[in-house]
Amino acid sequence: MGKSSLIHIRVGKGIKREMQRLIDVGMFSTESEIAREGIRHLLIKYLKEAGFDGASGKTNNDRDENAKKK
């Protein structure tokens, strides 16, 4: 992983308990790994819904407009 920054989050006891269950069965190694994976999935979902095209940072509409200009 490249450069990273630290964020702090609070979760309820129930969520923390469920996270620990996933760690206990070997699906994840740490709570941090679960949090990163969850955030990654939400970003993909919501960026797609918002019309962003992958890592370019442009919306699908921006890409379509640039294609029309060519």
ZIQUIPE-V248761 format. One record per backbone hydrogen bond with DSSP energy under -1.0 kcal/mol. NH is the residue of the N-H (numbers start at 0). CO is the residue of the C=O. If there is no record, write none. Layout:
((NH:CO) (NH:CO))
//
This chain:
((15:11) (16:12) (17:13) (18:14) (19:15) (20:16) (21:17) (22:18) (23:19) (24:20) (25:22) (26:21) (33:29) (34:30) (35:31) (36:32) (37:33) (38:34) (39:35) (40:36) (41:37) (42:38) (43:39) (44:40) (45:41) (46:42) (47:43) (48:44) (49:45) (50:47) (51:46) (52:57) (55:52) (59:50) (62:58) (63:59) (64:60) (65:61) (66:62) (67:63) (68:64))
//
